[in-house]
Amino acid sequence: MLQQVSADPADRKRGAHVISFGIVDGRAIFMDERTDSYFTLDPSAQEHFHRLLAEQVQLSADPELVDAVGIFEKPATIIQATHCAAVDSLLDREAPRRPPLSRIVKAARLVRTIRRRLRAQPIAMVLADVQAIGCSADFEIEDMLAEACAFLDARRLAPFPRNCLLDSLSLLHWLGPKRSRFALIFGVKLDPFAAHCWIQADDLVINDRLESVAPFTPVRVIRCSKATQ
């Protein structure tokens, strides 16, 4: 029933807690964070899936779809990734600044820690920890953006290769409780297939250029400390 976009199909038999999707060029593209994979459905299953969407039924309750996406453990949910479209970028808006050495060292240590975790732990575990980080609504958006700029300025000088997932996770950990308006967005594009992720606050991209994220359609959105979409 499946047409894999990436990852070994055998890996998917371990099951998933959340399988999310986005509609990319008229096709449903799914993300299974338990297996760190993206996949689509074969034509017959794709037709059935779009019929379910049109009828607005509960996707996780349909046995044919559950079987098609490979859910072998319960409870599990199938959710559509939704987020407001980006219209601006913090990187396009703010000029880089020279941070103090102490801040560069702090950012470098954080990036190194997150990189080690990504190498040692499944991505689902890493994302679960992100969702568990406490956040607060007491901070003004200006304070959140100022703290994000502080990280971005320091990250530019940290001696580690750039990577969208590594940098996005590091930014969220840097922000800590000041992340209540931020979302981690995973997006894909087709022909050729590519995946990307970035941080967004409402319609403002935080750690990437607007032109860089524009080609990607969200397939997973993790908001603050509760992953609902």
C-alpha positions in Angstrom: 0.0 0.0 0.0 3.0 2.3 0.5 5.3 4.1 -1.8 8.3 5.1 0.2 9.9 8.5 -0.3 12.7 7.7 2.1 13.7 5.1 4.7 13.6 1.4 4.7 10.0 0.0 4.7 11.0 -2.6 7.3 11.8 0.2 9.7 8.2 1.3 9.8 7.0 -1.9 11.4 8.1 -0.5 14.7 4.9 1.6 14.7 4.3 5.3 15.3 2.6 7.5 17.8 1.9 10.4 15.5 1.8 10.2 11.7 1.3 13.6 10.2 0.8 14.7 6.6 0.6 17.6 4.2 -0.9 17.9 0.7 1.9 18.6 -1.7 1.1 19.0 -5.3 -2.2 17.2 -4.8 -0.6 14.2 -3.1 -0.6 13.4 0.6 2.9 13.1 2.0 3.2 11.6 5.4 5.9 11.9 8.1 6.5 9.2 10.6 8.8 10.5 13.3 9.1 7.1 15.0 11.0 5.9 11.9 12.3 9.3 10.7 10.7 8.6 7.3 8.5 10.3 4.7 6.2 8.3 2.5 3.2 8.5 0.2 0.4 6.1 -0.7 -0.1 4.0 -3.8 -2.8 5.4 -6.1 -5.7 3.4 -4.8 -5.0 4.2 -1.2 -4.4 7.8 -2.1 -7.9 8.0 -3.7 -9.4 6.5 -0.5 -7.5 8.9 1.6 -8.7 12.0 -0.3 -12.3 10.7 -0.1 -11.9 10.5 3.7 -10.6 14.1 3.8 -13.6 15.3 1.7 -16.0 13.5 4.0 -14.2 15.0 7.1 -14.2 11.7 9.0 -11.8 10.8 11.8 -8.7 9.5 9.9 -7.3 7.4 12.7 -10.6 5.5 13.0 -10.5 4.3 9.4 -9.1 0.7 9.3 -8.1 0.8 5.7 -6.1 4.0 6.1 -4.6 2.8 9.4 -3.3 -0.2 7.6 -2.1 1.8 4.6 0.1 4.1 6.7 1.4 1.2 8.7 0.1 1.8 12.2 0.8 -1.3 14.2 0.6 0.1 17.7 -2.2 1.9 19.5 -2.9 4.6 20.4 -1.8 6.5 17.3 -3.1 9.4 15.5 -3.1 10.7 11.9 -3.1 14.5 11.7 -2.8 17.1 9.0 0.0 19.7 9.5 -1.4 23.2 9.4 0.3 26.5 10.0 -0.2 30.0 8.7 1.9 30.8 5.6 5.2 32.6 6.1 5.3 36.2 4.9 8.5 37.5 6.5 11.8 36.3 7.9 13.7 37.5 10.9 17.0 36.9 9.0 15.8 39.2 6.2 14.7 41.8 8.7 17.6 41.9 11.1 21.2 42.6 10.3 23.8 40.3 11.9 25.6 41.6 15.1 28.9 40.7 16.6 28.0 38.8 19.8 30.3 38.6 22.9 32.6 35.6 23.1 30.7 34.2 26.1 27.5 33.9 24.0 29.4 32.2 21.1 30.8 29.6 23.6 27.3 29.1 25.1 25.8 28.5 21.6 28.6 26.2 20.5 28.2 24.1 23.6 24.5 23.9 23.1 24.8 22.9 19.4 27.4 20.3 20.3 25.0 18.8 22.9 22.1 18.6 20.6 24.3 17.1 17.8 25.4 14.4 20.2 21.8 13.7 21.1 20.7 13.5 17.5 23.4 10.9 16.8 22.6 8.8 19.9 18.9 9.0 20.2 15.9 8.3 17.8 14.4 11.5 16.5 11.1 10.7 18.1 12.7 10.8 21.5 14.5 14.1 20.7 11.2 15.7 19.5 9.4 14.4 22.6 11.9 16.2 24.8 11.3 19.4 22.8 7.6 19.1 23.4 8.2 18.6 27.1 10.2 21.8 27.5 8.2 24.2 29.6 7.2 27.5 28.1 5.5 30.6 29.3 3.1 33.1 27.8 4.5 35.8 30.1 7.0 37.0 27.5 6.3 39.6 24.9 7.0 38.6 21.3 9.7 41.3 21.1 11.6 39.6 24.0 11.3 36.2 22.2 12.6 37.6 19.0 15.5 39.4 20.7 16.5 36.1 22.3 16.3 34.3 19.0 18.5 37.0 17.4 21.0 36.5 20.2 21.3 32.8 19.3 21.4 33.3 15.6 24.2 35.8 15.9 26.2 33.4 18.1 25.4 30.4 15.9 27.0 32.0 12.9 30.3 31.9 14.7 30.0 28.5 16.3 32.4 26.0 14.7 29.9 23.4 13.6 28.4 22.8 10.1 25.0 24.2 9.6 22.0 21.7 9.6 18.4 22.7 9.6 17.3 20.2 12.3 20.3 20.7 14.5 20.0 24.4 14.4 16.2 24.5 14.9 16.4 22.2 17.9 19.3 24.2 19.4 17.3 27.4 19.0 14.3 26.0 20.8 16.5 24.8 23.7 18.2 28.2 23.8 14.8 29.9 24.0 13.6 27.7 26.8 10.4 29.2 28.3 10.6 32.1 25.8 9.3 29.8 23.0 5.6 30.0 23.5 4.9 31.6 20.1 7.3 29.4 18.2 6.7 26.3 16.1 9.1 23.7 14.6 7.9 23.0 11.1 8.9 20.1 8.9 8.2 20.6 5.2 8.8 18.7 2.0 8.8 19.4 -1.7 8.6 17.0 -4.7 10.3 16.6 -8.1 12.9 16.1 -6.7 12.0 15.2 -3.2 13.6 17.2 -0.4 12.8 17.8 3.2 13.6 20.8 5.4 12.7 22.2 8.8 12.7 25.6 10.4 11.3 27.7 13.3 8.4 30.0 12.8 6.5 32.4 15.0 3.1 33.0 13.5 3.9 34.0 9.9 7.5 35.0 10.7 10.3 32.6 9.8 12.9 32.8 12.5 16.0 30.9 11.5 15.9 30.8 7.7 15.3 33.0 4.6 11.7 33.3 3.3 12.8 32.3 -0.1 14.4 29.1 1.3 11.3 27.8 3.0 8.8 28.9 0.4 9.1 25.8 -1.8 8.2 23.5 1.2 4.8 22.4 2.3 4.4 21.6 6.1 4.0 17.9 6.9 4.6 18.2 10.7 4.1 21.1 13.0 5.2 21.0 16.6 4.0 23.9 18.6 5.4 25.0 22.0 5.1 22.2 24.6 2.1 20.4 23.0 2.2 18.7 19.6 -1.3 19.0 18.3 -0.6 19.3 14.6 
